[in-house]
Amino acid sequence: MGILGSGGDECYVCGKEIDSDDCIEKDGEKFCCEKCEEKFEEEQVEEDEICQFC
């Protein structure tokens, strides 16, 4: 939390952690909506709060 210059912060995709390069920041939390949508299209995940948030 708040580490500068790490470049490897985690963000959440339907409850999974990915690299910060793929993140979108919303209200101080990081998400990756595109990855989430891809999983929805493949029906690999159930709807959850993070996806709705994005």
Secondary structure, DSSP 8 states (H G I E B T S, - for coil): ---TT----EEEETTEEEEGGG-EEETTEEE-HHHHHHHHHTT-S---HHHHH-
